[in-house]
Amino acid sequence: MVFSTRQGSGVLGTQEQPLEAVTFEATIEHAQNSILSFIAKIRTCSGRSLAELKGQNLVLQIDDGPALGVMIVHVEGDGDEAVLNLSAR
C-alpha cells in the first residue's frame, strides 16, 4: 500500500448531472491499480455552498482522471469548502 497526495480540479455532481466545478487536495491510499481510501478537501470555484449536498452519494469526475463515487462528510466555512470520502456504494 502506498499513500500519496494529489492536488487537482474536477466536477462534483450526481449520476445524472454535473453540479459544481471544484479544486481539491486529496490523500490517496492505493495498491497497484486499486484505490483503497480517498479523503479530499474540496473548494467550489464559484463559492457556492455545498451544505445541501452533505450525506448524498455524489460523483467526483477528476479532470484527466477517473470518476469516483464520493460523499461529503463535513462542510466548512461558508459551505464552499468540504471534506469528501469514498462513498460506500
C-alpha angles and dihedrals in degrees: 000000000000130000120210138168122225133184121200149118137261146140125280117207149122128280088265103046145004112251112179141009110234142179120218148185112207138186108213129191111199142166119201104310098345129094107218098179135004123187117173139176109214134190126196116238092218098045091244116156116250094195094107090056096055112125096013124121106252140171125236109201104197114212107254089359146072130309112241131197104235142168130209107238100173135021121205139192115351089348095269091106124061143163119238132198129185110275119248089231 
